[in-house]
Amino acid sequence: MKKAIQYQHKNIAYQISGGGPPLVLLHGFLESKAIWDDFTETLQKDFTVIAIDLPGHGESEQIAEIHSMQVMAGAVMEVLLSENIDHAIIYLCIKKWVLYLDWLNLILEPMLSQ
């Protein structure tokens, strides 16, 4: 199901399907949630799959000229909060983003525990 939330007065698009533990799929630079379409059908059998268009990508609106990792993490957090998800497996598409995974968890964990 395609959905959108408001984050910093801009639309952030995402798609949610399936059931089970939440699995958040994040695309890389200059990509969109569409890169996950071929995988979602299989993954949704075991997971609640949430594929997000990060700010300025795909169907999500641009928030600023440059999107910091904090802005990206904040958008992910808002999607999770809107779906009442307090924990999730987060999968990132490109290796460069793996460097930010611990940083992303450090930002999201205190926000989600509120």
C-alpha positions as CSV (number, residue, x, y, z in Angstrom):
1,M,0.0,0.0,0.0
2,K,1.4,3.4,-1.0
3,K,1.4,6.0,1.7
4,A,2.9,9.4,2.6
5,I,3.6,11.3,5.8
6,Q,4.5,15.0,6.4
7,Y,8.0,15.7,7.6
8,Q,9.2,19.3,7.8
9,H,6.0,20.3,5.9
10,K,7.0,18.0,2.9
11,N,5.6,14.7,1.7
12,I,7.7,11.6,2.4
13,A,6.4,8.6,0.3
14,Y,6.7,5.0,1.3
15,Q,5.1,1.7,0.7
16,I,4.2,-0.9,3.3
17,S,3.1,-4.5,2.8
18,G,3.1,-7.9,4.4
19,G,3.2,-9.0,8.0
20,G,5.7,-10.0,10.6
21,P,8.7,-8.2,12.0
22,P,9.3,-4.7,10.4
23,L,11.9,-4.6,7.7
24,V,12.8,-1.1,6.5
25,L,14.4,-0.9,3.0
26,L,16.4,2.2,2.2
27,H,17.7,3.0,-1.3
28,G,21.0,4.6,-2.2
29,F,21.9,8.0,-3.6
30,L,19.8,9.0,-6.7
31,E,17.6,5.9,-6.4
32,S,14.1,5.4,-5.1
33,K,12.0,2.8,-3.2
34,A,11.3,1.3,-6.6
35,I,14.6,-0.6,-6.5
36,W,13.0,-2.9,-3.9
37,D,9.9,-3.8,-6.0
38,D,11.3,-7.2,-7.2
39,F,12.2,-8.2,-3.6
40,T,9.1,-7.0,-1.8
41,E,6.8,-9.8,-3.0
42,T,9.0,-12.5,-1.4
43,L,10.0,-10.5,1.7
44,Q,6.4,-9.5,2.6
45,K,5.7,-13.2,3.2
46,D,7.8,-13.0,6.4
47,F,8.1,-9.3,7.2
48,T,6.2,-6.1,7.3
49,V,8.2,-4.4,4.5
50,I,8.5,-0.6,4.6
51,A,10.3,0.8,1.5
52,I,10.8,4.6,1.9
53,D,11.6,7.3,-0.7
54,L,14.1,9.4,1.2
55,P,13.8,13.2,1.0
56,G,14.4,14.5,-2.5
57,H,14.2,11.0,-4.1
58,G,11.4,9.2,-5.9
59,E,8.0,10.4,-4.9
60,S,9.3,12.3,-1.8
61,E,9.6,16.0,-1.8
62,Q,12.9,17.8,-1.5
63,I,13.3,19.4,2.0
64,A,16.5,21.3,1.5
65,E,19.2,21.8,-1.1
66,I,21.4,19.4,0.7
67,H,19.9,16.6,2.8
68,S,22.0,15.8,5.9
69,M,22.0,12.3,7.4
70,Q,20.1,13.7,10.3
71,V,17.3,14.9,7.9
72,M,17.2,11.4,6.3
73,A,17.1,9.7,9.7
74,G,14.4,12.0,10.9
75,A,12.3,11.2,7.8
76,V,12.7,7.4,8.5
77,M,11.8,8.0,12.2
78,E,8.6,9.8,11.2
79,V,7.5,7.0,8.9
80,L,8.2,4.5,11.7
81,L,6.3,6.6,14.3
82,S,3.3,7.0,11.9
83,E,3.1,3.2,11.6
84,N,3.5,2.7,15.4
85,I,6.8,0.8,14.9
86,D,9.2,1.0,17.8
87,H,11.9,-1.3,16.4
88,A,12.8,-2.5,13.0
89,I,15.5,-4.2,10.9
90,I,17.0,-1.6,8.6
91,Y,18.6,-2.7,5.3
92,L,20.6,-0.2,3.3
93,C,21.2,-0.6,-0.4
94,I,24.8,0.6,-0.9
95,K,27.9,-0.2,1.0
96,K,28.7,3.5,1.7
97,W,25.5,3.8,3.7
98,V,26.5,0.9,6.0
99,L,29.0,3.3,7.5
100,Y,26.0,5.4,8.6
101,L,24.0,2.5,10.0
102,D,25.3,2.7,13.5
103,W,25.0,6.5,13.4
104,L,21.4,6.2,12.1
105,N,20.6,3.8,15.0
106,L,22.1,6.2,17.5
107,I,19.8,9.0,16.2
108,L,16.7,6.8,15.9
109,E,16.9,4.9,19.2
110,P,16.4,7.8,21.6
111,M,13.7,9.3,19.4
112,L,11.8,6.0,19.2
113,S,12.1,5.3,23.0
114,Q,10.2,8.5,23.8
